[in-house]
């Protein structure tokens, strides 16, 4: 079975560049432990690493699902939940 990091990364790979930026924007707006400067030039790998360090694996998945739903990426959110 894939690790949490791999699952999160695979979900973020489905987002276009602008969608990734929106995802990162929501992260830094909603969570104090992720700063704007950290997300400014972060790629998908850095975003996943920061989320797992900041929230832990289980919470990172929940936050990713919640954020994807905010962005109307419901299929991606559902896939990650399963």
Beta strands, then each sheet from edge to edge (+ up, - down):
end
